[in-house]
């Protein structure tokens, strides 16, 4: 045990530097007193160093907490740590950014750390600064798949002191590394400059901007339309729309990132609490303003953090186990430590470090060489491709182009009035007497119109309707691909899946729809992809598949109202399948949260849109242009035969389907469905396939409620006139 002599500054990095002076091993690691590291962490770290070249100087273990359930603050703190160490840092590593290190569980090559000069004793977030310096000198940091448990700060005042110190250190680090950006630019360190802005600068600046944005939102909620004109004066419409987009989707996806991190950690009990984490962000902003004050008044003062608070009180959380015994040290020769020049000027400091680094001899040969890694990567990529899938894609693409060309030559692309309405809605946002997003309207869902924006600028594409066709055609191909993949999942036969997909590809009705600006094919693509990923999730149970389901459902809910039925269906099937798999209720609840938060976002936004723009959240349902209002006239004269008559709704829909696809295909579909039920019986896969049938109850409900109408010659009741 070493006792650090008294001196200035009284900071943790100064103590670390004193310990580094006495370190004798090839590697050095930092642990805090309350840490409970993974018992195998040291071994994993050594193996990680052995598996990489000498450019890897630091191995950062993941951090988390052992007193998660102590109170609301520790829950939010844990969610933040899970997102940072399990998702954000690995993402930064994958993108090649600098990694701000954590304050503990950093494993270093001792010689390289000494050559860098150790830690900055005056920086109160020394780990962040060291991570940036490593990257500056072309050294690498990798994230270790091992976790060290710490004590989460459970008192607000104590948490504010700790967090303000971290933020103050981030500001110090940013100012230090941005002292001479012109020189960095001249030397071609553009990626480093970009890293400073993205990782350090923007992350700190947003803490100061966040309260202002919430205040502006609160003013709008309180005063409504009376402040809209003021906002338009203060913010030009591009800035206003961009700010609104960031407010909605930026905050949403950051919260969703927390949810995913908790799911990866199987911290299912945190998900509902994580939905309220914007309150935690306000605490972070409070700490940021306090950090700014300290940066100006006492920049190098180290705010002390009280530990052991989880042990206070009768109902406090207990630590499950004490620190594991240290593993035997690995006998590995240490690298020669270069001797730094005795006198170093402030101008030549960086170059002297560079010279010192060049004197470091390389480590032992990695356990897996780069050539072996490249060979493994090539082997993974050389898997045999499914030629039936390739045939499906080629067939769908050729058929799509041929069909669109045919209908274009026949001047039938804009045959339906709805097709022209979609085109007008898309262009009116930019080209109308009153341009703006409000031109998207209240009845048609916005996704098809948004997808047309890249094409409606061209007058030829707009007047001909091809601006909408160029959206429908890729969606048609995507739908065909996902139908093939879904069939292959169910049948385990690519050949049978290809034959079945041809029924969709060569369907005359689908071929016409994919040649027009109508929104059906956009919804088909979203429904088919959601059904496929739901089938994958039921069979494999991977989190990423659940995220894909939610994302595809979100797209479906803003494409057509059919997607709303998809959302309700999947929402009901998730707990059912969870019970069939005997999952814990907390796990089922977590799956529902992850799906519904993203999958239902489109529905929530549409209600909010109708309230903000038209003053009624149900304007799309009961407004003057809604289908329900338009069918009211038919109801008065007795021509809405399916209204509140479930038998007639089923009868009309069945007749319509049989006359559309033919009685033979309908009979084959019925036989295939019965065979599928008998083959799979009541298994999770059987219920997963029900997702593809969601349009059936949706249209039956629409016919029954009067939101849709079908007139079929010969099928109307006796004496009815149309």
Order of alpha helices (4+ residues) and beta strands (2+ residues): alpha-beta-beta-alpha-beta-alpha-alpha-beta-alpha-alpha-beta-alpha-alpha-alpha-alpha-alpha-alpha-alpha-alpha-alpha-alpha-alpha-alpha-alpha-alpha-alpha-alpha-alpha-alpha-alpha-alpha-alpha-alpha-alpha-alpha-alpha-alpha-alpha-alpha-alpha
